[in-house]
Amino acid sequence: MNIAGIYLLNQLFYRIYSFLIHWYWGGFQFFSGKTLRILERLDRSLALKVSLRYWLKPLYQDYSFLGHVLGFIFRTGRILAAILIYSVICLAVFILYAFWAMFPFYIIYKGFYPYA
């Protein structure tokens, strides 16, 4: 009888541990993978890395004063827009993951206080 109780207790802790690994680590991998894929797809149109590389270069190889000024203005705007869009997406995914991480605690809380 004592061995069965130890076995059941061991299985209980193992199931809790495996759930926590699956829920938090698996959820983190899912959210981070989806976020990186979204950001990679967006980078094809926003081209943050390319805009940063050629930030102070003239636009369309126009080496006149106007080409330098317009290149700086357009690339600065494109860089700021890309950073803003990337930040909004990362913040939204972080908030979504925070809700995902708090969900088990909410279920436990509702189990103890169902009408609160």
Summary of the structure (lengths in Angstrom):
residues: 116
radius of gyration: 25.0
end to end distance: 39.8
largest distance: 89.0
contacts: 267
relative contact order: 0.09
helix: 88%
strand: 0%
